[in-house]
Amino acid sequence: MERSRTMMQQQAKLAAPKLRSPETSLGRRKVTKYWQLYALALPAVAYFVLFCYVPMYGVQIAFKDFVPVRGIWGSEWIGFEHFDRFFHSYYFGTLIENTVLINLFQLALFPVAIIVALSINELKNGPFKKIVQTITYIPHFISVVVLCGMMIAFLNPSTGILNRGIEALTGRTLPFLTDPSWFKPVFVLSGEWQNLGWGAIIYLAALAGVSPDLHEAATVDGATRWQRIRHINIPSILPTIIILFILSTGNLMNVGFEKVFLLQNELNMEGSDVIQTYVYRTGLLSGQYSFSSAVGLFNSVVNLAILVTVNGIARKVSHTSLW
């Protein structure tokens, strides 16, 4: 009798429908309802998985004496030997100094795009405003190769139009592209000129969301234009400013390879050699794959640490952060 009752209870449990958690049911209903949006996002997710996460498998060669014939698994594990070699190398101090200084100069010009956006926003709609916007936006669409070609042509000591003007005023030319001390100002200022309009677009989009009622009320109360900019516009775009600043500091150790490589030569190497160009020389030209991977991994870890630190500080100070 007891055995039959137990068997009946087991059969009832098997026959009863399995209850799902409310969270699981809600998640499935959302996927079913908005499957078109998930389908549109799938290619982007697949791209990042295939080209950003799957290649992380090869990061382990930074800790091995990688030999292509042996493969990744067959190469000898040597631990942090490549990192120790890089930290004690002759180029370490110069690479870190050049990379950090270039990015600090770029961060020092971070407010310029904000000022330009606030200035354009104060212009009345008309031909002049459209001309100003077009002039500031166009350089962003010039390719890096074309931009570097323009810089080499304009700054040439013999035929460059800029040096011709300087010579007419001072009687001498300046070695912009051959003196290491001139490389950082030329690199940073040309980059700011090229990306100024694009940075201003983001802030202009944020300013477009400011309610006109706030400005009307402030005008009625007798607020000047500067007071309205200071107490309405700037606080309204402050979250956008903080997010973009966090992203900029997260790239503190990334200068970008293409532009540096195109402007680099043997004469300005002392001021232009950065981590990215060093990785190119040691990894692709010299075939030191493990060593260059170790240098690149060190660079990525430092960037990640800076990003997490700045994001945490911003979250505590302003309650605005990436996560």
N, C-alpha and C positions, 0 to 999 in steps of 0.2 A: 504493500500500500504506500509506504514511504517512498519507495523507489519510483513508482508510477507518478507520484506527485512531483518529485524532483524532475523527472523527464518532461512532464507537462510544463513546468516552469521554464526549463531550458528552451523548449520549443516556442513558448510564448515570447521569450526574449529574442529569439532569432526572427520570429515573425513580426515583432514590433518594429516600426520604422525608426531609423537612427536619427536622433535629434541633432541638429547642427547649431552651432553657436550663433548668436545674432550678428556678430561681426563678420563671420564667414558668409552668412546668407546675404548680408548687406553688400559685402565686397563683390560677390558673384552677380548680384542684381545690377550693381554699377557697371561692371564689365559688360554684361549683356546689353544694358541700355545704351552705353556709350562706346560700343565696340568700334565704331568708325574712328573715334578719336584715338583709341589705343592702336588701331591699325596704322593711323598716320604717324604715331610716335614710334612705331616698331622699327622703321629704317634708321632713325636717329639712335635708338637704343642699340641696335645691331652694330652700327658704326662704332660707337664708343666701346662696345664689348670686344669687337674684332681688332680694332686698331689702338685701343688705349689699355685694355685690361689683359687681353691674351698675350701681347708682347712682354708683359711683366714677368712672364715665365723666364725670359732670357736675362733678367737682372742678376741671376745667380752667377753669371760669368764674372761679375765684379769680384767675387770671392774665390775665383778659380784661376788657374794658369791655363786659360782657354787655348786649345789647339784645334783648329777647324777639322783636321783629319779625325781626331778622337771624338769630336762632338762635345756637347755640354756635359752629358753624364760621364763621359770617359775622361774628361780633363781633371787634373789634380786639384783638390781643394786646398787653398792656401790661406784662407781666412781674410784678415784685414791687411795683408801685406801690401796690396796696391794702394790702399788708403794711406798707410804709413809712408809709402814712397812719395805720394803726392804731397803730403803735409810737410815733408822734409826736402822737397825739391827746390831748386833755385827759383823757379817761376811762380811758386805758390803765393808769395807776398804781392808780387806785381799783378797777378791775375785777380786776386781778391780785391786789391786796391782799385784797379781799373774798373772792374765790374760794379763794385759798390758805389764808387764815386759817380760814374755815369748815371746810375739809377737814382742816386741822391740828387743830382742836378735836375733830373727829370721830375722828381717829386717836388723840388723847389719851385718848378713852374706849373705845378698842379692847379693853383688858383687862377691861372691865366684864362683857361677855358670857361671858368665860372664867371669871371669878369666880362668876357666877351659875350657870353649868353645873356647876362643881365643887361649889358649895353644894347644888344640887338633887341631884346624884349622891350626896352624903353622907346625904341624907334616907332614912329607911327607907320601903319601899313601904307606902302607906296613904293614907287620905283627905287628910291634910295635904299630902303630896307632890303628889297630883293637883290639889288646889286651887291650890297655888303654881304648878304648871306651867300650869294654865288661865289664871290671872291674868296671867302673863308672856307667854303666847302670843296672847291675844285682841287686844291692840292692833295686832298685825301685820295683821289682817284688816280693819281700819278703813281706808276709802279716804282718799286724801290730801285730797279736797274736804271730807269729813266732819271729818277731823282739824283742818283749818284753820278750819272753822266753829266747832268746839269751842273752839279756842284764842282766836279772836276774841271769842267769848261769855264765856269765863272771864277773859280779860285786859282786858276793856273797863274803862276808868277809872271809868265811872259805875255800871254794872250788873254787872260781872264779879265772880263769887264770890271769885276769888283776890284781886282788888283790894279787895273789901269786907273780907276778913279782914285784909289788910295795913293798911287804914285803921283798923280797930278796934284794932290793936296799936300802930301808929305815928302815927296821926292824919293820914296823907297817902297818896295813891295813887302808883303808879309807871307811867310811860308805856311799857309794854312794847312796844307795836306802833307807837309814833310816835317814839321816841328811837332814832337809828341805833346807839347803843352797846349797846342791849338786843337788837337783832335777832339777832345771832350766838348769844348764849347761849340765847335762846328757840328758835331754829331747831334748834340742835344737840341741846339737851336733849329737846325734843319728839320729834326723830327717833330719839334713843337710846331713849326710852320706847317708841316704836312698834316698833322693830326689835330690841329686846333679847331677847325670847323666841325669835324666829327665829334669831338668832345663837347662842343657847344650845342650840337643837335640834341644830345641826351638831356642836357639841362633845360634847353628850350621846351622839350616835350614835358618835362616836369613842371616848368613854369606855366604851361598851357592849362594845367589842372588847377591853378590857383583861382579861386572864386572872384569874379569882378566885384561882387558885393563887398568884399573886404576892402578893396581899394576905394570904392565909392564911400563907404563909411569913414575910412581914414581921411579922405579928402574933405568930407563934410566937417570932420573934427579939426581940420586945419593942418593935417600932416603934410610935410613937404615930400618931394619925390624921393629924396635920399632916405627919409624916415620910412616911407612905404617900402623901399627896397630892403632896408635894414630889418624892419619888424614884420614884414609880410612875405616878401619874395624869398629872402634867404632862409628863414625858418621853414618855409614850405618845401624847399628843395634840399634841406639839410639831410634827410635820410638818403637821398640819391647821392649826395656828396660823400657821405660816410661809406656807402657800399662801394662806390668807385675808388675811394681812397684805400679801402681794404684790399680790393683787387689789385691796385697798383703796388702796394707794399708786398703782396704775395708774389710779385714778379721781381723782387729786389735783386735777385741773383741771375735774372734772365735779361740780357741786353738785346738779344736777337742776332742771329748769325749773318744774314744776308747783307745788311747794310754795312756792318763792321768789316766784313770780308771784302766788300767791293771798294771801300775807302782805305783799306789797310795796305801798307807797303813797308819795305824794309826800314825806311827812315823814321816812320812814326810808330813802329812796332812797340816801343817802350810804353807808349800811352794808349795804344789801341788793342793790345792783346788782352782778350777776355776769356772767360772759361769756355765759351762756345767755340771760339776759334782754336783754342788749345785742344779741345776734344776732337775737332776736325783734323788737326795735324797729327795728333798721336794715334787716333783711331783709324782714319781712312788712309792717310798718307803713309804713316809708319807701320800700320798693321798691328798696333798694340790694342787689341780689342778689349781685353780684360781691364787694362789700366784705364782706358778712356771710359769704359762703362762705370768704373769706380768713381771717376771724377764727375761724370754726369749724375750718378746716384747721390753723391755728396751734395751736389748743387740742388737736386730736387728735394732732399731731406731738409736742407737749410731753408729753402723756400716754403716748404710745408710748415716748419716750425715757426717761421715769421708770420705766415698767414694765420695760423691758429692763435698765436699770441696777440696779434693786432685785433683779430676778430673778438677774442675774449675781452680785451680792454675796451673795445667799442661797445660791446654788449653791456658791460658794467657802467660805462660812463654815460652813454646815450640811449641805451636800450634798443639800438639798431645794429643788426649784424647779419651775416650770411646764414648763420644757423644758431 
